[in-house]
C-alpha cells in the first residue's frame, strides 16, 4: 500500500494560483480521494472499524513507539514522500488540548526535518474518533515559509514570554506563536482555545488546524481558527461539486484536489472564496486575541 501510495506521487501534477495577496499551490493527487471524501459523520464512524487502532492496522504495518503513548506510522496515502501519521495507542477522541506538551515535543524531536500538524475532529481529521497528529517534511506547507516573512508578519501581542503574530493579506485568518519555553507555549496556546470558546460560544473544542515546528531554540505554532470544515461547493451536485476539503495542509496553502476536473477548473477567485468561507472573520480573530 505504501509503495503504491508513494509511487502515485510521481504522477501528481502541480498548479500555482496567484490570489489576492497570497499564493496557493494545487496538487492533483487521486489517491487522496479516500481522505478528501471521507465520511466523518457520527453514524458513518460508528459502523466502521477504526483504521488507527493497533488491532486494525495491516498485519505488515510497522511503527515506532514514541514516549509509550504514540505510534509513528507511515501514511499509505501520502501527500509527501515522507508523510507520517502519529496515532495514540488508545482509542480516544481527537482532542489536542491535553496533548499540547506532546505536540511540542514532537515538533522538537522531529526537527529539523519535519513539521507536525493537527486537524481538529471537525476540521479535516479523517479519524475524528482516534487521537492523532501527522508529520510532513519541514517547509513543504507554504504557510511555514510565509510565517517567517517579515513583510507579512504583524506582532499583535506579547504574552507570558510568547510573541503572537498575525499574517496580513493572507486570505484567511492565522495566529503565529513563537517562544523558547515549552510550558509558556502550552499556556498561551490554551489561552487561545479558551478565548475561542468564549468568542464562538461553544463548549466543544474550537474548530482549528494547527502546525508546530522547532528551530534555533524556539518553537513556532501556527493556528488557523475555523468556522466550518467544508465549503458550500463541496456539497453541490454534478459538475458544480468541487471536492476540496480543507485540512491543515490545504489551509496552509497546499490544496489537494483528488479530482482532475477540480484541479483544472479551480480559479483564484474560487480559492479566495473557499478560504474566506471556512476561516473566521478578521473581527472574530481580533476578539479572540483581545480575550486572551
ABEGO torsion letter per residue (X at the ends): XAAAAAAAAAABBBBBBBBBGBBBBBBBBAAAAAAAABBABAAAAAABBBAABAAABBAABBBBBBGGABBBBBBABBABABBBBBBBABBBBBBAAAAAAAAAAAAAAAOAABBBBBBBAAAGBABAABBBBBBBBBGABAAAAAAABAAABBBABBBGGBBBBBBBGAGBBBBBBBBABAAAAAAAAAAAAAAAAAAAGBABBBBBBBBBBBBGGBBBBBBBBBABABBAAAABBEAABBBBBBBAAAAAGBBBBABAAAAAABBAAAAAAAAAAABBBAAAAAAAAAAX
